[in-house]
Amino acid sequence: MIRTRGLAFAWPRTAPLRFADVDVPPGGMLIVRSPSGAGKSTWLSILAGLLSGAQGEVVVAHQAVHALSIGQRDAWRARTVGLLPQRLWLSPAFDVAGNLALAAFAAGQVAGAQRVDQLLQQLDLGAVAHHRPQQLSGGQMLRAALARALVLRPQVLLADEPTASLDDDNAQRALQALAQASALHGSTLVVATHDARVQAAWPQVPVVHLVGNAVAPPGAQAA
């Protein structure tokens, strides 16, 4: 479902980030670990087609992302990738249900009330469906953002530091929600994190470590 070969990216006036080759099977899970600032978010953004100018081959859901134009990437991402960014960016102008509908509208699609309600019930958000984001706890906020990412049934779910701002109890609930949601919807799940609690919660999930300026393949020792 995710395949990279010879992947590299350079910000202006910086040395290029070079990533080792990675493969994630359909419906699989992967943890990408490293300290903050080591390139995890950049790597996820390349996979999601948010960054242009990357070198190498990136294939996600049978699509060569690097071969798409910027406009094509937007349309492809809307129907293929669910993104859970570090900054969750729920609109304060809408309630939780409205944020899900807004995400679908922004992608040129419609999320019916039944689909929205189904997701909110699955993620234990039914009681706060009509609450604004500023009324939610940190754990509820993350689950609402997860529901938004899943509303269009993506084949791939990319989560960037999903537990970074959560206490232990809410971190465990968030990870449980991620795993259950990806399994229920058949989405391939990649979680980028510097949080050791993620690997502890999912000891069976393959891990890659950012070592220096590259992603080490699964099974490599962390630097």
N, C-alpha and C positions, 0 to 999 in steps of 0.2 A: 504493500500500500504506500510505503514511503521508501524511496531509494535515492541516495546521493552518491555522486562520484566526482572526485577532484574539486570539491566545493571550496571556494575562497571568496572573500569580500573585503574591500578596503574602503574605510572612511577617508575623506579628504585629508591629505598630509599625515597619514598614519600608515604603519606597516600593515600589510594584508593579514586578515584572519584566515587561517587555513584549517579546514575541517577534514577529518578522516572520513572514509566512506561508511555510510550507515544504511541498514536495511531494517524495516519494520513490516511484519506480515499483516495482511488484512485482519482486522479485529484484535490485533496485538496491542501491547502496552510497552512503553519505554520511559525510563527516567533519565533525564540529562542533568547531571550534577556538576557544580563548580562554584567557586566563590562568586560573589556579586561582581559584575563588571568584566567577566571573563569571556563574554560573547554568546551566552545562552539566548538572550532576547534577539540578538542579530540573527542567529541560526534559525530560530522559530519564524522570524519575520521573512527570511528567505523562503522557508518552506511554504508560508502562507502567500507568497507573491507580493508582499508589501514593500520589499526592497528590490530595486532594479540595479543592474550592474554587477551582479554576482557572477563569478567564473565557475565553470563546471556544469555538471548535470544534476538537475533536481526533478524527480518524477514523483508526483503525489496523485494517488487514485488514477493511475494509468495516464496521467497528463504530464508532459514535459513542461514544467512551469516556466523554465528559462526561455522557452520558445514562444511564449505568449506576449502580446503587446500589453501595455499598461491597462487599456480598456478591457481587453480580453481577460486579464487577470482578475479584474474586479468582478466580472460576471461569473468567472469560474469559481472564485473564492466564495461568492454568495451561495452557490449551490453545492459546494464541496467541503468547505472548511468551517468549523466552529472555533472561534478564537476567544480564549479567556485571558485577556491581557492583565498586566500587573495593576494598571489603573482601570477599574471596572467600567467607568463611564456610563453609568445608568443616568438617563435624563431625569433631572429633578422636576421637570414639567409634567411627567406622566407617572401614573402608579405602576406597580410591578407588572400587571397584565398589559398595560399600555406600552411598556418598554418592549415586551415581547412582540406585540403587534407592530411597533415602530421598526424593530429590526427587520421584520419580514417586508414591510413597506419600503424600507431603504434599499432592499435587495430586489425590488420590483415584483414582489410576490405578496400573497395574502396568507396570514395565519388565522384560521378560523377560530372562533371562540372555543370550540371543542378541543382543538389542538392546544391552545393556550391553557385551558383548564386542566387538561391531561398532564401537561408538564408541571404545572404548579402543584398538583396533587402528588405527583411522583416525587417531587423534591420537597414535600412538606411545607409548601408555601401557600396553600389554599387560604389560610386564615389571614394572610397579609397581601392577598392579591390586589387589594385596592389601597394599599399603603404606598406613600411616596418613598423613594430611596432613603431620604434623610430620616425616616422613621424606622428603618431596619437596623438590626444588629449586624456586626461584621460577618457572622456566619450566614445570616439571611441574605445579606448583600451579595456574598459570593455565590450562594445557591441561585439567587435571582439572575445573576450574570451567567451562570451555567445554563439556566433555563433559556435565556436569550440566545446563547450560543447553539443550543440544540433545537431551536424552534423550527429550522428548515431541514432537520434530519441530516446533518452533515456526515460524510463518510469518515472524516478525520477531525479529531478534537485536539487542539493545541492549548495547553494551559501554562501560563508563565507565572511562576512563583505563587501558586494558589493559596499557600498556607503562611506566607511570610508575615502577615499582620494578625494572625489568629493565635489565640491561646491553645493549649494542648487539646482541650475538649472539642473546641470548634474546628481545630485542624483535623482531628480524627473524623468528625462528622463530614467535613468538606471532602476529605479523601474518599470516604465511603460513598458519598453522593457522586463523585466523579467516576469511581469504578462501577457503581451500579448503573449510572446513566449511560456510560459508554457501552457496557454489556447489553443493556436493554435495547439500545438503539443500534447496536452493531458497529459503533464508531471505533476506529483505531485511535488510541489515546497516547499522547506524548506530553509528559509533564517536565518542565524545566525548573530546577530548584536548587537552592543552596541549603535547604532545610533537611537535616538528617532524619527528621521524623517521617518524611515521605518514604525513604528507603526502608526504614524500620517497619512501617505499616504495610509495605508491599514487598516482603523479602523475596518473593518468587518472580518479580518483574525485572527484566534485564536493565542494566544501568550502563550508561556511558559517562565518562568523566572528561571534562575539558582539562587537558594537560598542556600547560604552556599556551601554544597558539593553535592547538588542534583538538578535535574530539577523539579520544581514544576509543577503540572498539569495545563492545561488551566483554567483560571479564578482565580488562586491563586494570592495573592498580592505580589508584588515585595518587596524584603528586602530593 
